[in-house]
Amino acid sequence: MTETKPIELSIEGMSCASCVGRVEKSLAKVAGVQQATVNLATERAWIKGDAQIQTSDLIEAVKKSGLRGQTGRTRPK
């Protein structure tokens, strides 16, 4: 069984539901991502994926969607 880890990102520049969909689609394309959920109101993304996922790859995926991402708060387990 593959170990998973949760990652939280802060997303800047979202203004509508279309932005949310674009970011979720970009994050889902990153190798190892199992689930990506984006919240417009809080400007946050929660990603669940394989333990070897690099945060920098996720931030790059957000950038490719036309927005800016950065590491969010660490969520307690």
PDB file of N, CA, C and O in Angstrom:
ATOM      1  N   MET A   1       0.840  -1.187   0.000  1.00  0.00           N
ATOM      2  CA  MET A   1       0.000   0.000   0.000  1.00  0.00           C
ATOM      3  C   MET A   1       0.881   1.246   0.000  1.00  0.00           C
ATOM      4  O   MET A   1       1.846   1.329   0.760  1.00  0.00           O
ATOM      5  N   THR A   2       0.551   2.204  -0.845  1.00  0.00           N
ATOM      6  CA  THR A   2       1.323   3.424  -0.976  1.00  0.00           C
ATOM      7  C   THR A   2       0.956   4.403   0.130  1.00  0.00           C
ATOM      8  O   THR A   2      -0.220   4.621   0.425  1.00  0.00           O
ATOM      9  N   GLU A   3       1.982   4.987   0.733  1.00  0.00           N
ATOM     10  CA  GLU A   3       1.755   5.981   1.779  1.00  0.00           C
ATOM     11  C   GLU A   3       1.293   7.290   1.138  1.00  0.00           C
ATOM     12  O   GLU A   3       1.802   7.684   0.088  1.00  0.00           O
ATOM     13  N   THR A   4       0.331   7.959   1.769  1.00  0.00           N
ATOM     14  CA  THR A   4      -0.171   9.227   1.245  1.00  0.00           C
ATOM     15  C   THR A   4       0.121  10.355   2.218  1.00  0.00           C
ATOM     16  O   THR A   4       0.393  10.133   3.398  1.00  0.00           O
ATOM     17  N   LYS A   5       0.058  11.573   1.691  1.00  0.00           N
ATOM     18  CA  LYS A   5       0.236  12.741   2.554  1.00  0.00           C
ATOM     19  C   LYS A   5      -0.682  13.852   2.082  1.00  0.00           C
ATOM     20  O   LYS A   5      -0.920  13.993   0.882  1.00  0.00           O
ATOM     21  N   PRO A   6      -1.206  14.649   3.022  1.00  0.00           N
ATOM     22  CA  PRO A   6      -2.022  15.807   2.650  1.00  0.00           C
ATOM     23  C   PRO A   6      -1.138  17.042   2.482  1.00  0.00           C
ATOM     24  O   PRO A   6      -0.200  17.254   3.251  1.00  0.00           O
ATOM     25  N   ILE A   7      -1.441  17.839   1.487  1.00  0.00           N
ATOM     26  CA  ILE A   7      -0.715  19.089   1.254  1.00  0.00           C
ATOM     27  C   ILE A   7      -1.748  20.196   1.104  1.00  0.00           C
ATOM     28  O   ILE A   7      -2.775  20.017   0.449  1.00  0.00           O
ATOM     29  N   GLU A   8      -1.471  21.327   1.709  1.00  0.00           N
ATOM     30  CA  GLU A   8      -2.358  22.486   1.587  1.00  0.00           C
ATOM     31  C   GLU A   8      -1.596  23.617   0.912  1.00  0.00           C
ATOM     32  O   GLU A   8      -0.472  23.940   1.298  1.00  0.00           O
ATOM     33  N   LEU A   9      -2.218  24.215  -0.099  1.00  0.00           N
ATOM     34  CA  LEU A   9      -1.626  25.350  -0.792  1.00  0.00           C
ATOM     35  C   LEU A   9      -2.546  26.556  -0.686  1.00  0.00           C
ATOM     36  O   LEU A   9      -3.768  26.420  -0.626  1.00  0.00           O
ATOM     37  N   SER A  10      -1.952  27.716  -0.664  1.00  0.00           N
ATOM     38  CA  SER A  10      -2.688  28.967  -0.760  1.00  0.00           C
ATOM     39  C   SER A  10      -2.670  29.362  -2.237  1.00  0.00           C
ATOM     40  O   SER A  10      -1.616  29.351  -2.874  1.00  0.00           O
ATOM     41  N   ILE A  11      -3.842  29.712  -2.782  1.00  0.00           N
ATOM     42  CA  ILE A  11      -3.954  30.063  -4.195  1.00  0.00           C
ATOM     43  C   ILE A  11      -4.368  31.526  -4.303  1.00  0.00           C
ATOM     44  O   ILE A  11      -5.373  31.935  -3.721  1.00  0.00           O
ATOM     45  N   GLU A  12      -3.600  32.311  -5.043  1.00  0.00           N
ATOM     46  CA  GLU A  12      -3.903  33.732  -5.208  1.00  0.00           C
ATOM     47  C   GLU A  12      -4.398  34.007  -6.619  1.00  0.00           C
ATOM     48  O   GLU A  12      -3.873  33.463  -7.590  1.00  0.00           O
ATOM     49  N   GLY A  13      -5.410  34.854  -6.722  1.00  0.00           N
ATOM     50  CA  GLY A  13      -5.871  35.311  -8.023  1.00  0.00           C
ATOM     51  C   GLY A  13      -7.148  34.674  -8.532  1.00  0.00           C
ATOM     52  O   GLY A  13      -7.587  34.990  -9.638  1.00  0.00           O
ATOM     53  N   MET A  14      -7.761  33.784  -7.759  1.00  0.00           N
ATOM     54  CA  MET A  14      -9.010  33.161  -8.205  1.00  0.00           C
ATOM     55  C   MET A  14     -10.158  34.155  -8.059  1.00  0.00           C
ATOM     56  O   MET A  14     -10.251  34.878  -7.067  1.00  0.00           O
ATOM     57  N   SER A  15     -11.034  34.177  -9.073  1.00  0.00           N
ATOM     58  CA  SER A  15     -12.161  35.102  -9.014  1.00  0.00           C
ATOM     59  C   SER A  15     -13.503  34.447  -9.319  1.00  0.00           C
ATOM     60  O   SER A  15     -14.548  35.078  -9.161  1.00  0.00           O
ATOM     61  N   CYS A  16     -13.486  33.178  -9.759  1.00  0.00           N
ATOM     62  CA  CYS A  16     -14.752  32.540 -10.130  1.00  0.00           C
ATOM     63  C   CYS A  16     -14.626  31.013 -10.089  1.00  0.00           C
ATOM     64  O   CYS A  16     -13.541  30.468  -9.888  1.00  0.00           O
ATOM     65  N   ALA A  17     -15.745  30.352 -10.281  1.00  0.00           N
ATOM     66  CA  ALA A  17     -15.771  28.887 -10.265  1.00  0.00           C
ATOM     67  C   ALA A  17     -14.930  28.297 -11.390  1.00  0.00           C
ATOM     68  O   ALA A  17     -14.400  27.194 -11.254  1.00  0.00           O
ATOM     69  N   SER A  18     -14.805  29.010 -12.486  1.00  0.00           N
ATOM     70  CA  SER A  18     -13.977  28.542 -13.596  1.00  0.00           C
ATOM     71  C   SER A  18     -12.508  28.443 -13.168  1.00  0.00           C
ATOM     72  O   SER A  18     -11.802  27.515 -13.562  1.00  0.00           O
ATOM     73  N   CYS A  19     -12.063  29.396 -12.369  1.00  0.00           N
ATOM     74  CA  CYS A  19     -10.690  29.360 -11.838  1.00  0.00           C
ATOM     75  C   CYS A  19     -10.488  28.111 -10.987  1.00  0.00           C
ATOM     76  O   CYS A  19      -9.461  27.440 -11.090  1.00  0.00           O
ATOM     77  N   VAL A  20     -11.463  27.807 -10.155  1.00  0.00           N
ATOM     78  CA  VAL A  20     -11.397  26.626  -9.290  1.00  0.00           C
ATOM     79  C   VAL A  20     -11.232  25.374 -10.142  1.00  0.00           C
ATOM     80  O   VAL A  20     -10.364  24.545  -9.871  1.00  0.00           O
ATOM     81  N   GLY A  21     -12.059  25.238 -11.165  1.00  0.00           N
ATOM     82  CA  GLY A  21     -11.993  24.074 -12.039  1.00  0.00           C
ATOM     83  C   GLY A  21     -10.664  23.963 -12.757  1.00  0.00           C
ATOM     84  O   GLY A  21     -10.121  22.868 -12.907  1.00  0.00           O
ATOM     85  N   ARG A  22     -10.138  25.099 -13.203  1.00  0.00           N
ATOM     86  CA  ARG A  22      -8.852  25.115 -13.901  1.00  0.00           C
ATOM     87  C   ARG A  22      -7.723  24.653 -12.982  1.00  0.00           C
ATOM     88  O   ARG A  22      -6.866  23.872 -13.396  1.00  0.00           O
ATOM     89  N   VAL A  23      -7.718  25.128 -11.745  1.00  0.00           N
ATOM     90  CA  VAL A  23      -6.676  24.742 -10.788  1.00  0.00           C
ATOM     91  C   VAL A  23      -6.802  23.262 -10.433  1.00  0.00           C
ATOM     92  O   VAL A  23      -5.801  22.545 -10.403  1.00  0.00           O
ATOM     93  N   GLU A  24      -8.025  22.800 -10.163  1.00  0.00           N
ATOM     94  CA  GLU A  24      -8.220  21.385  -9.825  1.00  0.00           C
ATOM     95  C   GLU A  24      -7.752  20.487 -10.961  1.00  0.00           C
ATOM     96  O   GLU A  24      -7.125  19.455 -10.720  1.00  0.00           O
ATOM     97  N   LYS A  25      -8.050  20.868 -12.185  1.00  0.00           N
ATOM     98  CA  LYS A  25      -7.643  20.072 -13.349  1.00  0.00           C
ATOM     99  C   LYS A  25      -6.117  20.041 -13.480  1.00  0.00           C
ATOM    100  O   LYS A  25      -5.540  18.989 -13.755  1.00  0.00           O
ATOM    101  N   SER A  26      -5.466  21.185 -13.285  1.00  0.00           N
ATOM    102  CA  SER A  26      -4.005  21.255 -13.368  1.00  0.00           C
ATOM    103  C   SER A  26      -3.342  20.424 -12.279  1.00  0.00           C
ATOM    104  O   SER A  26      -2.368  19.716 -12.538  1.00  0.00           O
ATOM    105  N   LEU A  27      -3.870  20.509 -11.061  1.00  0.00           N
ATOM    106  CA  LEU A  27      -3.302  19.738  -9.953  1.00  0.00           C
ATOM    107  C   LEU A  27      -3.490  18.243 -10.169  1.00  0.00           C
ATOM    108  O   LEU A  27      -2.607  17.453  -9.837  1.00  0.00           O
ATOM    109  N   ALA A  28      -4.634  17.849 -10.722  1.00  0.00           N
ATOM    110  CA  ALA A  28      -4.921  16.431 -10.947  1.00  0.00           C
ATOM    111  C   ALA A  28      -3.955  15.806 -11.946  1.00  0.00           C
ATOM    112  O   ALA A  28      -3.758  14.591 -11.940  1.00  0.00           O
ATOM    113  N   LYS A  29      -3.351  16.625 -12.804  1.00  0.00           N
ATOM    114  CA  LYS A  29      -2.408  16.114 -13.807  1.00  0.00           C
ATOM    115  C   LYS A  29      -1.028  15.806 -13.228  1.00  0.00           C
ATOM    116  O   LYS A  29      -0.229  15.130 -13.877  1.00  0.00           O
ATOM    117  N   VAL A  30      -0.736  16.286 -12.032  1.00  0.00           N
ATOM    118  CA  VAL A  30       0.567  16.043 -11.409  1.00  0.00           C
ATOM    119  C   VAL A  30       0.647  14.576 -10.995  1.00  0.00           C
ATOM    120  O   VAL A  30      -0.260  14.049 -10.351  1.00  0.00           O
ATOM    121  N   ALA A  31       1.735  13.933 -11.372  1.00  0.00           N
ATOM    122  CA  ALA A  31       1.920  12.514 -11.055  1.00  0.00           C
ATOM    123  C   ALA A  31       1.835  12.285  -9.553  1.00  0.00           C
ATOM    124  O   ALA A  31       2.487  12.978  -8.773  1.00  0.00           O
ATOM    125  N   GLY A  32       1.026  11.306  -9.154  1.00  0.00           N
ATOM    126  CA  GLY A  32       0.894  10.945  -7.750  1.00  0.00           C
ATOM    127  C   GLY A  32      -0.282  11.579  -7.033  1.00  0.00           C
ATOM    128  O   GLY A  32      -0.625  11.166  -5.926  1.00  0.00           O
ATOM    129  N   VAL A  33      -0.911  12.587  -7.654  1.00  0.00           N
ATOM    130  CA  VAL A  33      -2.066  13.236  -7.023  1.00  0.00           C
ATOM    131  C   VAL A  33      -3.271  12.308  -7.126  1.00  0.00           C
ATOM    132  O   VAL A  33      -3.615  11.835  -8.209  1.00  0.00           O
ATOM    133  N   GLN A  34      -3.904  12.054  -5.987  1.00  0.00           N
ATOM    134  CA  GLN A  34      -5.098  11.216  -5.946  1.00  0.00           C
ATOM    135  C   GLN A  34      -6.361  12.063  -5.909  1.00  0.00           C
ATOM    136  O   GLN A  34      -7.391  11.682  -6.467  1.00  0.00           O
ATOM    137  N   GLN A  35      -6.278  13.215  -5.250  1.00  0.00           N
ATOM    138  CA  GLN A  35      -7.444  14.089  -5.122  1.00  0.00           C
ATOM    139  C   GLN A  35      -6.970  15.522  -4.910  1.00  0.00           C
ATOM    140  O   GLN A  35      -6.020  15.770  -4.167  1.00  0.00           O
ATOM    141  N   ALA A  36      -7.642  16.461  -5.569  1.00  0.00           N
ATOM    142  CA  ALA A  36      -7.351  17.881  -5.385  1.00  0.00           C
ATOM    143  C   ALA A  36      -8.674  18.617  -5.236  1.00  0.00           C
ATOM    144  O   ALA A  36      -9.552  18.519  -6.093  1.00  0.00           O
ATOM    145  N   THR A  37      -8.807  19.351  -4.144  1.00  0.00           N
ATOM    146  CA  THR A  37     -10.021  20.111  -3.868  1.00  0.00           C
ATOM    147  C   THR A  37      -9.633  21.565  -3.651  1.00  0.00           C
ATOM    148  O   THR A  37      -8.748  21.867  -2.850  1.00  0.00           O
ATOM    149  N   VAL A  38     -10.298  22.463  -4.369  1.00  0.00           N
ATOM    150  CA  VAL A  38      -9.986  23.887  -4.282  1.00  0.00           C
ATOM    151  C   VAL A  38     -11.215  24.636  -3.778  1.00  0.00           C
ATOM    152  O   VAL A  38     -12.336  24.364  -4.208  1.00  0.00           O
ATOM    153  N   ASN A  39     -10.997  25.584  -2.859  1.00  0.00           N
ATOM    154  CA  ASN A  39     -12.082  26.381  -2.295  1.00  0.00           C
ATOM    155  C   ASN A  39     -11.871  27.840  -2.689  1.00  0.00           C
ATOM    156  O   ASN A  39     -10.864  28.450  -2.330  1.00  0.00           O
ATOM    157  N   LEU A  40     -12.822  28.387  -3.426  1.00  0.00           N
ATOM    158  CA  LEU A  40     -12.731  29.769  -3.893  1.00  0.00           C
ATOM    159  C   LEU A  40     -12.761  30.764  -2.735  1.00  0.00           C
ATOM    160  O   LEU A  40     -11.975  31.710  -2.714  1.00  0.00           O
ATOM    161  N   ALA A  41     -13.655  30.559  -1.777  1.00  0.00           N
ATOM    162  CA  ALA A  41     -13.832  31.500  -0.665  1.00  0.00           C
ATOM    163  C   ALA A  41     -12.587  31.612   0.213  1.00  0.00           C
ATOM    164  O   ALA A  41     -12.232  32.709   0.645  1.00  0.00           O
ATOM    165  N   THR A  42     -11.929  30.495   0.479  1.00  0.00           N
ATOM    166  CA  THR A  42     -10.748  30.512   1.346  1.00  0.00           C
ATOM    167  C   THR A  42      -9.445  30.639   0.565  1.00  0.00           C
ATOM    168  O   THR A  42      -8.378  30.813   1.153  1.00  0.00           O
ATOM    169  N   GLU A  43      -9.536  30.550  -0.770  1.00  0.00           N
ATOM    170  CA  GLU A  43      -8.367  30.591  -1.652  1.00  0.00           C
ATOM    171  C   GLU A  43      -7.330  29.554  -1.240  1.00  0.00           C
ATOM    172  O   GLU A  43      -6.140  29.850  -1.129  1.00  0.00           O
ATOM    173  N   ARG A  44      -7.809  28.329  -1.014  1.00  0.00           N
ATOM    174  CA  ARG A  44      -6.937  27.227  -0.607  1.00  0.00           C
ATOM    175  C   ARG A  44      -7.197  25.998  -1.460  1.00  0.00           C
ATOM    176  O   ARG A  44      -8.294  25.789  -1.977  1.00  0.00           O
ATOM    177  N   ALA A  45      -6.153  25.196  -1.589  1.00  0.00           N
ATOM    178  CA  ALA A  45      -6.263  23.903  -2.265  1.00  0.00           C
ATOM    179  C   ALA A  45      -5.751  22.835  -1.312  1.00  0.00           C
ATOM    180  O   ALA A  45      -4.737  23.019  -0.639  1.00  0.00           O
ATOM    181  N   TRP A  46      -6.468  21.714  -1.264  1.00  0.00           N
ATOM    182  CA  TRP A  46      -6.058  20.574  -0.456  1.00  0.00           C
ATOM    183  C   TRP A  46      -5.801  19.425  -1.410  1.00  0.00           C
ATOM    184  O   TRP A  46      -6.668  19.038  -2.193  1.00  0.00           O
ATOM    185  N   ILE A  47      -4.603  18.891  -1.330  1.00  0.00           N
ATOM    186  CA  ILE A  47      -4.188  17.831  -2.234  1.00  0.00           C
ATOM    187  C   ILE A  47      -3.861  16.594  -1.422  1.00  0.00           C
ATOM    188  O   ILE A  47      -3.162  16.665  -0.412  1.00  0.00           O
ATOM    189  N   LYS A  48      -4.373  15.465  -1.873  1.00  0.00           N
ATOM    190  CA  LYS A  48      -4.053  14.179  -1.255  1.00  0.00           C
ATOM    191  C   LYS A  48      -3.338  13.370  -2.322  1.00  0.00           C
ATOM    192  O   LYS A  48      -3.817  13.238  -3.449  1.00  0.00           O
ATOM    193  N   GLY A  49      -2.189  12.834  -1.952  1.00  0.00           N
ATOM    194  CA  GLY A  49      -1.444  12.074  -2.945  1.00  0.00           C
ATOM    195  C   GLY A  49      -0.326  11.266  -2.347  1.00  0.00           C
ATOM    196  O   GLY A  49      -0.152  11.200  -1.130  1.00  0.00           O
ATOM    197  N   ASP A  50       0.429  10.651  -3.233  1.00  0.00           N
ATOM    198  CA  ASP A  50       1.547   9.815  -2.823  1.00  0.00           C
ATOM    199  C   ASP A  50       2.565  10.632  -2.032  1.00  0.00           C
ATOM    200  O   ASP A  50       2.716  11.835  -2.243  1.00  0.00           O
ATOM    201  N   ALA A  51       3.252   9.962  -1.127  1.00  0.00           N
ATOM    202  CA  ALA A  51       4.196  10.636  -0.235  1.00  0.00           C
ATOM    203  C   ALA A  51       5.343  11.317  -0.981  1.00  0.00           C
ATOM    204  O   ALA A  51       5.944  12.253  -0.454  1.00  0.00           O
ATOM    205  N   GLN A  52       5.657  10.865  -2.194  1.00  0.00           N
ATOM    206  CA  GLN A  52       6.790  11.442  -2.925  1.00  0.00           C
ATOM    207  C   GLN A  52       6.430  12.689  -3.738  1.00  0.00           C
ATOM    208  O   GLN A  52       7.297  13.239  -4.417  1.00  0.00           O
ATOM    209  N   ILE A  53       5.186  13.144  -3.688  1.00  0.00           N
ATOM    210  CA  ILE A  53       4.806  14.358  -4.421  1.00  0.00           C
ATOM    211  C   ILE A  53       5.625  15.535  -3.905  1.00  0.00           C
ATOM    212  O   ILE A  53       5.783  15.725  -2.699  1.00  0.00           O
ATOM    213  N   GLN A  54       6.141  16.318  -4.845  1.00  0.00           N
ATOM    214  CA  GLN A  54       6.906  17.509  -4.494  1.00  0.00           C
ATOM    215  C   GLN A  54       5.988  18.730  -4.520  1.00  0.00           C
ATOM    216  O   GLN A  54       5.269  18.952  -5.494  1.00  0.00           O
ATOM    217  N   THR A  55       6.017  19.506  -3.464  1.00  0.00           N
ATOM    218  CA  THR A  55       5.201  20.713  -3.392  1.00  0.00           C
ATOM    219  C   THR A  55       5.524  21.652  -4.548  1.00  0.00           C
ATOM    220  O   THR A  55       4.634  22.322  -5.072  1.00  0.00           O
ATOM    221  N   SER A  56       6.777  21.705  -4.943  1.00  0.00           N
ATOM    222  CA  SER A  56       7.175  22.580  -6.050  1.00  0.00           C
ATOM    223  C   SER A  56       6.467  22.198  -7.351  1.00  0.00           C
ATOM    224  O   SER A  56       6.152  23.074  -8.156  1.00  0.00           O
ATOM    225  N   ASP A  57       6.211  20.904  -7.569  1.00  0.00           N
ATOM    226  CA  ASP A  57       5.480  20.464  -8.765  1.00  0.00           C
ATOM    227  C   ASP A  57       4.032  20.939  -8.719  1.00  0.00           C
ATOM    228  O   ASP A  57       3.459  21.303  -9.746  1.00  0.00           O
ATOM    229  N   LEU A  58       3.447  20.934  -7.531  1.00  0.00           N
ATOM    230  CA  LEU A  58       2.069  21.398  -7.373  1.00  0.00           C
ATOM    231  C   LEU A  58       1.976  22.907  -7.608  1.00  0.00           C
ATOM    232  O   LEU A  58       1.054  23.385  -8.269  1.00  0.00           O
ATOM    233  N   ILE A  59       2.922  23.636  -7.071  1.00  0.00           N
ATOM    234  CA  ILE A  59       2.944  25.091  -7.257  1.00  0.00           C
ATOM    235  C   ILE A  59       3.129  25.429  -8.736  1.00  0.00           C
ATOM    236  O   ILE A  59       2.517  26.372  -9.238  1.00  0.00           O
ATOM    237  N   GLU A  60       3.962  24.672  -9.425  1.00  0.00           N
ATOM    238  CA  GLU A  60       4.164  24.876 -10.865  1.00  0.00           C
ATOM    239  C   GLU A  60       2.875  24.599 -11.639  1.00  0.00           C
ATOM    240  O   GLU A  60       2.567  25.304 -12.600  1.00  0.00           O
ATOM    241  N   ALA A  61       2.124  23.583 -11.228  1.00  0.00           N
ATOM    242  CA  ALA A  61       0.846  23.269 -11.881  1.00  0.00           C
ATOM    243  C   ALA A  61      -0.143  24.418 -11.701  1.00  0.00           C
ATOM    244  O   ALA A  61      -0.877  24.756 -12.630  1.00  0.00           O
ATOM    245  N   VAL A  62      -0.166  25.014 -10.518  1.00  0.00           N
ATOM    246  CA  VAL A  62      -1.045  26.163 -10.268  1.00  0.00           C
ATOM    247  C   VAL A  62      -0.619  27.327 -11.162  1.00  0.00           C
ATOM    248  O   VAL A  62      -1.460  28.015 -11.740  1.00  0.00           O
ATOM    249  N   LYS A  63       0.677  27.539 -11.269  1.00  0.00           N
ATOM    250  CA  LYS A  63       1.212  28.614 -12.106  1.00  0.00           C
ATOM    251  C   LYS A  63       0.796  28.418 -13.565  1.00  0.00           C
ATOM    252  O   LYS A  63       0.446  29.381 -14.247  1.00  0.00           O
ATOM    253  N   LYS A  64       0.836  27.176 -14.039  1.00  0.00           N
ATOM    254  CA  LYS A  64       0.443  26.879 -15.423  1.00  0.00           C
ATOM    255  C   LYS A  64      -1.039  27.156 -15.662  1.00  0.00           C
ATOM    256  O   LYS A  64      -1.453  27.372 -16.801  1.00  0.00           O
ATOM    257  N   SER A  65      -1.830  27.151 -14.606  1.00  0.00           N
ATOM    258  CA  SER A  65      -3.257  27.452 -14.751  1.00  0.00           C
ATOM    259  C   SER A  65      -3.508  28.961 -14.749  1.00  0.00           C
ATOM    260  O   SER A  65      -4.651  29.405 -14.860  1.00  0.00           O
ATOM    261  N   GLY A  66      -2.433  29.749 -14.621  1.00  0.00           N
ATOM    262  CA  GLY A  66      -2.553  31.198 -14.685  1.00  0.00           C
ATOM    263  C   GLY A  66      -2.693  31.886 -13.343  1.00  0.00           C
ATOM    264  O   GLY A  66      -2.985  33.080 -13.285  1.00  0.00           O
ATOM    265  N   LEU A  67      -2.488  31.148 -12.266  1.00  0.00           N
ATOM    266  CA  LEU A  67      -2.632  31.716 -10.926  1.00  0.00           C
ATOM    267  C   LEU A  67      -1.338  31.532 -10.146  1.00  0.00           C
ATOM    268  O   LEU A  67      -0.354  31.006 -10.667  1.00  0.00           O
ATOM    269  N   ARG A  68      -1.351  31.968  -8.902  1.00  0.00           N
ATOM    270  CA  ARG A  68      -0.155  31.853  -8.074  1.00  0.00           C
ATOM    271  C   ARG A  68      -0.452  31.000  -6.852  1.00  0.00           C
ATOM    272  O   ARG A  68      -1.436  31.224  -6.148  1.00  0.00           O
ATOM    273  N   GLY A  69       0.406  30.023  -6.611  1.00  0.00           N
ATOM    274  CA  GLY A  69       0.246  29.156  -5.450  1.00  0.00           C
ATOM    275  C   GLY A  69       1.472  29.206  -4.562  1.00  0.00           C
ATOM    276  O   GLY A  69       2.587  29.442  -5.027  1.00  0.00           O
ATOM    277  N   GLN A  70       1.251  28.981  -3.289  1.00  0.00           N
ATOM    278  CA  GLN A  70       2.359  28.882  -2.338  1.00  0.00           C
ATOM    279  C   GLN A  70       1.947  27.933  -1.227  1.00  0.00           C
ATOM    280  O   GLN A  70       0.766  27.632  -1.053  1.00  0.00           O
ATOM    281  N   THR A  71       2.925  27.473  -0.489  1.00  0.00           N
ATOM    282  CA  THR A  71       2.604  26.515   0.559  1.00  0.00           C
ATOM    283  C   THR A  71       1.681  27.140   1.578  1.00  0.00           C
ATOM    284  O   THR A  71       1.833  28.302   1.956  1.00  0.00           O
ATOM    285  N   GLY A  72       0.722  26.346   2.014  1.00  0.00           N
ATOM    286  CA  GLY A  72      -0.237  26.790   3.022  1.00  0.00           C
ATOM    287  C   GLY A  72       0.200  26.331   4.387  1.00  0.00           C
ATOM    288  O   GLY A  72       1.320  25.859   4.581  1.00  0.00           O
ATOM    289  N   ARG A  73      -0.693  26.477   5.317  1.00  0.00           N
ATOM    290  CA  ARG A  73      -0.413  26.019   6.674  1.00  0.00           C
ATOM    291  C   ARG A  73      -0.324  24.506   6.698  1.00  0.00           C
ATOM    292  O   ARG A  73      -0.976  23.821   5.909  1.00  0.00           O
ATOM    293  N   THR A  74       0.473  23.998   7.594  1.00  0.00           N
ATOM    294  CA  THR A  74       0.537  22.559   7.790  1.00  0.00           C
ATOM    295  C   THR A  74      -0.663  22.144   8.613  1.00  0.00           C
ATOM    296  O   THR A  74      -0.940  22.729   9.660  1.00  0.00           O
ATOM    297  N   ARG A  75      -1.374  21.136   8.141  1.00  0.00           N
ATOM    298  CA  ARG A  75      -2.568  20.670   8.847  1.00  0.00           C
ATOM    299  C   ARG A  75      -2.172  19.613   9.867  1.00  0.00           C
ATOM    300  O   ARG A  75      -1.448  18.675   9.533  1.00  0.00           O
ATOM    301  N   PRO A  76      -2.632  19.748  11.096  1.00  0.00           N
ATOM    302  CA  PRO A  76      -2.338  18.715  12.088  1.00  0.00           C
ATOM    303  C   PRO A  76      -3.026  17.413  11.714  1.00  0.00           C
ATOM    304  O   PRO A  76      -4.111  17.412  11.131  1.00  0.00           O
ATOM    305  N   LYS A  77      -2.377  16.297  12.058  1.00  0.00           N
ATOM    306  CA  LYS A  77      -2.945  14.982  11.728  1.00  0.00           C
ATOM    307  C   LYS A  77      -4.004  14.590  12.706  1.00  0.00           C
ATOM    308  O   LYS A  77      -4.590  13.515  12.584  1.00  0.00           O
TER     309      LYS A  77
END
